[in-house]
């Protein structure tokens, strides 16, 4: 892949979409964006073991390479990079990327080591695929921030291009994990986005934005989800710039905000977010 | 530097020598090696703040850019990359390279965080300079191992080329820190290499190599240094492959060994090593 990329880079622009496979319309929208902006589209399919915790769903994470390959062919993908875990992490593997600060918040708090795993594999994939740019979905908002920060701070010569979240008709953000949901859970799942919209409206309707008011809104939303049988991890109103909790000074100065949430419905952990 | 490198890479081979400046013959030997093997030689001069501990010699580390530039010009260096600390690590910098295992041994044990700092800056310099290969001195044996491991495990497209330690006529390994030594200390300093040679002879003369015998040799050497007024950090016989302490099975199978040492003479910390 590296020597292929070296050859291509002489006169072609390489666009890259890293995925864990089991592709849905959300992934395909990323591929289409890459297709628009590049000469050569590379999609990687790699279920990255080190971004899963010991109690998480690595072994049951859905995989279907034949179907993925067919979908990618339809989108005129030029190259599928499909490495084995043992090739990416041979025995004795011990070199990791730490993105301090950001990785301890929100999803990083519950999923210890998750973002080290994400940053490590994305850095390595960038070194192998050598793209001019890479497209990441905004559904994984914190991931997008961490990768942007890594790319900037490591001086990686790769532009990070965000792409809007693709949703089902009822509003549920597309995710490979949606396949885990039972029929009843699938019917309940759009509640997560509905609640984000409600939280946004409440924030927009505040006479004065301050931490206490935001905390009340967050806590009511958490209680509402829990009352419907979800197991909320967090619903948090944060600064878009760094995902830190805003302070009153920043709030009054009009700091751009984003609401982020992660919650379990049955055994399935769903995430979503909404910029205000 | 990145766009310059992109242009050069189209038809030129880039050789890279990262340094902290205050160049001596040891550095110049690295530059000559790079000159032999490449079309374009890039030398970076950057006293990397994050590889110094809070009690170490960052502020008094010797600097002389004008002299360095003159020396590099004589060696037909094409590009000197000379960034400011604030450009490499802007406010809020938080992305680091962890090389687990290797960084906790030997120098990593005394100099906590040192090798994270080294790996982080070398990774970033590689991303910026985009060399085909980089030359590192064997004097910093553990550093060379860590960089080799990082380059391999991160799939960095950079060949790591080792270069032999350059020594003064009396055997002292050249180092920018030798300038700290008083006349009396400078006269004593070659003792470190003499002792490494003695340790090597003792190991070679063992009837049977085993851990106990090595430990006796190491401890005698430490005592000998201490007796002459040094403050030894370690003298250790290790496996060349991973710098781990060898076990008896490996020793009997003829595992290649290296002796590494770090010791303070007055306020100056010197390191050296010798492959057996």
Interface residues (C-beta under 8 A of the other chain):
Chain A: X2 X6 X10 X92 X93 X94 X95 X96 X97 X98 X99 X100 X101 X102 X119 X123 X124 X127 X128 X130 X149 X150 X153 X154 X155 X156 X157 X242
Chain B: X2 X6 X10 X92 X93 X94 X95 X96 X97 X98 X99 X100 X101 X102 X119 X123 X124 X127 X128 X130 X149 X150 X153 X154 X155 X156 X157 X242
